[in-house]
Amino acid sequence: MIYDVVHRTTYRYAEPVDLSYHVMRLTPRALTHQRVLRSAVIATPAPVRVHDTTDYFGNVATYMSLEEPHAELVVDARCAVDVQFPVPPDPLSTPPWEQVRDSLDGGGLPAETLAVEFVRESPLVAVDDTVREFAAPSFPAGRPVLACFLDLNRRIKAEFAFDPRATGVATAVREVMQMRRGVCQDFAHVMIACIRAMGLAARYVSGYIRTHAPAGQPRRVGADASHAWVGVFVPGTSWIDVDPTNDLVVCDEHVVLGWGRDYGDVAPIRGVILGGGTHRLDVSVDLRPLDVSYASEQDG
């Protein structure tokens, strides 16, 4: 599936910003199952300096600085990607979860060594007894590891309610566990915490998911969503992506931007500003197959 993606972020400031410096992770990763056909990040007003680099986790990080007063900043990230996720293995063919845990405890094969850094707690993913108790039923003795992950994926979807008003970007895992409410970022953090509580490896994946209009209604441009899900480590196949918000194995309706230990490693835009006062943030995402006609669609 080939997608065209437009991700617009708009900051409107109560007072002019004199200087601002930003780092953006808005360029899709080039992967064996994701080919980046084109990509550009354009800011208005135009920055004085722009520099692309690769961060520790292999994500594309774009740095920019603006050195003239501005009351509004618009960042347009545009790309076209060809996505074809591999078919996951039969869950029952994967090794017992305890075997995988033991291989990640103190080193192992090269692929397992690379996964070790995703076993420990991270700034936004803390593990406590509540997390351990919630995770335990999905990991009975001897269960194949992918079957464990899929059961946990299903349980989070079933037991947590999607509520965009319940949490913010800094909401801790323990609070989400108490409320049983949140958004995709929260559900990804909960799943990662549960997996790490069992001594296994999980990483936070940021990107986009295609959404579909209700039956009989036109698709609204800009109504798609930034999204987050979880990469789980399965020896023999390396990483498999699962989506606890929707209880599915990630397929051809997801586009990967990047991954890290948690949201803090892959936030779409971060920055430091001088001035500005309060600000308003608006985000719109439009993800569409390139062969879909927009003749009958309404602007969002």
Phi, psi and omega in degrees: 000128178256127182242146168254129184235132172234119181240111182250128176241127182235124173254127174242124188257145178291330178227156181301142172267125182278317181220146174209145179229132187224151168237132186235135173243079187233011178254123182300150177283144170275118185229169178298332181251011180214112181257123180273112183278322174199156181198140177206144174240119186237128180248145175229119006291161183293133179288157176287321181224141174224135182214127175262141175213176177249128183277182185304324184270002179091007177280152174281123177245126180253120178258138176214154177228139175242129188235025173231150182301139178209142179261352180212142175231126178242126177242117177253120173252120183235138180203162169231131184225146175254114188247131175208086181292144179288155176287127182289159178289166172299123182307325183287348179272353182275156186291160176302144185298327180296325178295319178294316178304314182295327180289338180267357182262094177097017176107185182162212178292161184308314181297324180290325177298320178294334181276343187302323183293348178261014178266330187274164174299156177225172188307324182254003180231094177260148180249128176224184184296326178298318178296314181299318181294322179291321184289324192308316183299337180277353185234059175292160184303130173082357181291137176303142191297319180292326175298323176298311182298319182291326177293317177297318177304314180296317183294321179296316178300320185284328191253353179242139181262138176284120183210099184293347180267353188278333188222168173231182184295339182258007181295129183283155179303319182298326178290319178296321178297323180288316184282330187058036180217157177159202181233185187303322178300317180294316182293324176296315179297319178298313181296318178298316179299317180297317181293318179292330177299334179266008179080019182251171187255134176213143179233155180272128181244129177251151178173216182227155173230139177287135175247159183238141179290149174303152182305131177084000180244147178289150177288135181265122178298134180089001185267359175288182192222144160295149187216165177217144177211197191230133169264128181246143184269123179232110181305142182096330177236000181068253185246139175236133182265132178231150188241098182290337177296326185243002181052062176210160169278131185301134184228213190277013175250016175241144174239127183271125170270308182188179178213162179193196181287325178199186183305324183302333181279341187225026177306135184303316179219132172227152180191174176233131181234152173250113183097201174097325184062218176286161180216161175244136182244129175233135181229134173226145179228134175233117179236122183215146171298142184291344181263011180267132178278141179256014187301326185256008185272155181254143178292138187275000000 
